[in-house]
């Protein structure tokens, strides 16, 4: 765990890297929820590093601070995507009785996705390595990739790693129906990959995410059945 929090600071002019947030003990999470990169930068001028690390370990306090940063930037308290993720997380806790880790392939935050291509490659590599550290630390049996860009970015990032795809189709509308769409080996531990459309479309109820919900419920039930016989 200490390694995850060691290199979050880049410089006074760069935002902190955001490795993950989790409501609950991340080591108990069965799900890792993955986006492309965080959309709300938090800078050293906003908070000291040690205090920032404390926030990352307290979901509710992090969200309070996150909302304050957005208000200062002239934005709404939460984005459409964040609303969707929070609603989905509540559904996961209530219906599946587990918590999930929220992370991103590039842990470097930018105000919008277009700014990501402007970031120094060394910083991007460092942010990607942090993502792999998160996956390696927690080894969740289920990884959810949300959004076609996240799926495409992940597929490029895993070249050379042990991964098996269950379809050659790359359209998000098709692969989100698959359970799983791929399986990956993370330091000797197998994780299944589920995919979905972007969570800016989830809203409060996630009516158009029924394929993901069914696949996730089936996967969790399968994991629970396996544990009974261990």
C-alpha positions in Angstrom: 0.0 0.0 0.0 2.8 2.4 0.8 4.1 2.2 -2.7 0.8 3.4 -4.1 1.1 6.6 -2.2 4.8 7.3 -2.6 4.9 9.2 -5.9 1.6 11.1 -6.1 3.4 14.5 -6.2 4.9 15.6 -9.5 5.5 19.3 -9.1 3.9 22.4 -7.7 2.3 23.1 -11.1 1.0 19.6 -11.7 -2.0 18.0 -10.1 -1.5 15.1 -7.8 -1.9 11.6 -9.3 -5.1 9.9 -8.1 -4.5 6.2 -7.6 -7.9 5.2 -6.5 -10.8 5.9 -4.1 -12.9 3.3 -2.3 -15.8 3.4 0.1 -14.7 0.7 2.4 -11.6 -1.5 2.7 -10.2 -1.8 -0.8 -8.6 -5.1 0.0 -12.2 -6.5 0.5 -13.5 -5.2 -2.8 -14.4 -7.7 -5.5 -14.8 -5.0 -8.2 -12.4 -2.5 -9.7 -14.2 0.2 -11.7 -12.0 1.8 -14.4 -12.2 4.9 -16.4 -9.7 6.6 -18.7 -8.5 9.4 -16.3 -9.9 11.6 -13.5 -11.6 14.7 -14.6 -11.2 16.9 -11.5 -7.5 17.9 -10.9 -6.4 18.6 -7.3 -3.1 20.6 -7.0 -0.6 21.0 -4.2 -1.8 24.6 -3.8 -5.2 23.1 -2.9 -4.1 20.7 -0.2 -0.8 19.3 1.3 0.3 15.9 0.2 -0.2 14.2 3.5 -3.7 15.6 3.8 -4.4 14.5 0.3 -3.4 11.0 1.1 -5.7 11.0 4.1 -8.5 12.1 1.8 -7.9 9.2 -0.5 -8.4 6.9 2.4 -11.7 8.5 3.5 -14.3 8.3 0.7 -16.9 10.7 2.2 -14.3 13.4 3.0 -12.8 13.0 -0.4 -16.1 13.7 -2.0 -16.7 16.7 0.1 -13.3 18.1 -0.9 -14.0 17.1 -4.6 -17.2 19.1 -4.6 -15.5 22.2 -3.1 -12.8 22.0 -5.8 -15.5 21.8 -8.5 -17.4 24.8 -7.1 -14.2 26.9 -7.0 -13.7 26.0 -10.7 -17.2 27.2 -11.5 -18.6 23.7 -12.1 -21.5 21.9 -10.7 -20.8 20.0 -7.4 -20.7 16.7 -9.3 -20.5 15.8 -12.9 -22.9 13.5 -14.8 -20.3 10.8 -14.8 -19.7 11.1 -11.1 -23.4 11.0 -10.4 -23.7 7.8 -12.5 -20.7 6.2 -10.7 -22.0 7.0 -7.3 -25.5 5.7 -8.1 -23.9 2.5 -9.5 -21.7 2.1 -6.4 -24.8 2.4 -4.2 -26.5 -0.3 -6.3 -23.4 -2.6 -6.0 -23.4 -2.2 -2.2 -27.1 -2.8 -1.8 -27.6 -5.6 -4.3 -24.3 -7.4 -4.4 -23.1 -6.7 -0.9 -19.5 -5.7 -1.8 -17.7 -2.4 -2.3 -15.6 -1.4 -5.4 -12.4 0.4 -6.1 -12.6 3.4 -8.4 -9.5 4.0 -10.5 -8.3 5.1 -14.0 -5.9 3.8 -16.6 -4.1 7.2 -16.5 -4.2 8.4 -12.9 -3.2 11.9 -14.0 -6.3 14.2 -13.8 -7.2 16.7 -16.5 -10.2 19.0 -16.8 -11.2 17.3 -20.0 -10.1 14.3 -22.0 -8.7 16.4 -24.8 -6.0 17.8 -22.4 -4.7 14.3 -21.7 -2.8 14.2 -25.1 -0.9 17.4 -24.0 0.6 15.7 -21.0 4.3 14.9 -21.0 4.8 11.2 -21.9 7.0 10.5 -18.9 4.2 11.7 -16.6 1.6 9.6 -18.5 3.9 6.5 -18.1 4.3 7.2 -14.4 0.5 7.6 -14.1 -0.1 4.3 -16.0 2.4 2.5 -13.8 0.5 3.6 -10.8 -2.7 2.1 -12.3 -0.9 -1.2 -12.6 0.3 -0.9 -9.1 -3.4 -0.6 -8.0 -4.4 -3.6 -9.9 -1.5 -5.6 -8.6 -2.1 -4.5 -5.0 -5.8 -5.4 -4.8 -6.2 -8.1 -7.5 -10.0 -7.8 -7.7 -11.6 -10.7 -9.5 -13.8 -8.4 -11.6 -12.6 -5.3 -13.5 -15.2 -3.1 -15.2 -14.1 -0.7 -18.0 -16.6 2.0 -18.7 -16.7 3.8 -22.0 -15.4 2.9 -25.4 -12.3 5.1 -25.0 -11.4 3.3 -21.8 -11.8 -0.1 -23.5 -9.6 1.0 -26.4 -7.0 2.5 -24.1 -6.9 -0.6 -21.9 -6.5 -2.9 -24.9 -3.5 -0.9 -26.0 -2.0 -0.8 -22.5 -2.2 -4.6 -22.0 -0.3 -5.5 -25.1 2.4 -8.0 -24.1 0.4 -9.0 -21.0 -1.4 -12.3 -20.5 -5.0 -11.5 -21.7 -7.5 -13.6 -23.6 -10.4 -12.0 -25.5 -13.7 -13.8 -25.9 -14.6 -11.9 -29.1 -13.0 -10.0 -31.9 -15.7 -7.4 -31.8 -14.6 -4.0 -30.6 -17.9 -2.2 -30.5 -18.9 -1.3 -27.0 -22.6 -2.1 -27.8 -21.6 -5.7 -28.4 -18.8 -6.4 -25.9 -20.9 -5.0 -23.0 -23.2 -8.0 -23.5 -20.4 -10.5 -23.0 -19.6 -12.0 -19.6 -16.7 -11.7 -19.6 -15.4 -9.9 -22.7 -11.9 -10.9 -21.7 -9.7 -12.4 -18.9 -6.4 -11.1 -17.7 -3.6 -12.5 -15.6 -2.4 -10.0 -13.0 0.7 -11.4 -11.3 -0.7 -14.9 -11.2 -4.2 -14.0 -10.4 -7.0 -14.1 -13.0 -9.5 -11.3 -13.3 -12.4 -11.1 -15.6 -13.2 -8.0 -17.6 -16.6 -6.5 -18.1 -17.3 -3.5 -20.3 -20.0 -0.9 -20.5 -21.0 2.3 -22.2 -19.8 5.5 -20.5 -21.3 6.2 -17.1 -22.3 9.7 -18.0 -25.4 7.9 -19.3 -26.1 6.0 -16.1 -28.1 8.7 -14.2 -29.7 7.7 -10.9 -31.2 4.3 -11.9 -29.0 3.0 -14.8 -32.0 1.7 -16.8 -29.9 1.3 -19.9 -27.2 -0.6 -18.1 -29.1 -3.8 -17.5 -26.6 -6.0 -19.5 -23.8 -4.8 -17.2 -25.9 -5.4 -14.1 -26.9 -8.9 -15.1 -23.3 -9.8 -16.0 -22.0 -8.4 -12.8 -24.7 -10.1 -10.7 -23.9 -13.5 -12.4 -20.2 -13.0 -11.8 -20.6 -12.2 -8.2 -22.9 -15.1 -7.6 -20.3 -17.4 -9.3 -17.6 -16.1 -7.1 -19.7 -16.6 -4.0 -20.5 -20.2 -5.1 -16.8 -20.9 -5.6 -16.1 -19.7 -2.1 -18.7 -22.0 -0.6 -16.8 -25.0 -2.0 -13.3 -23.9 -1.1 
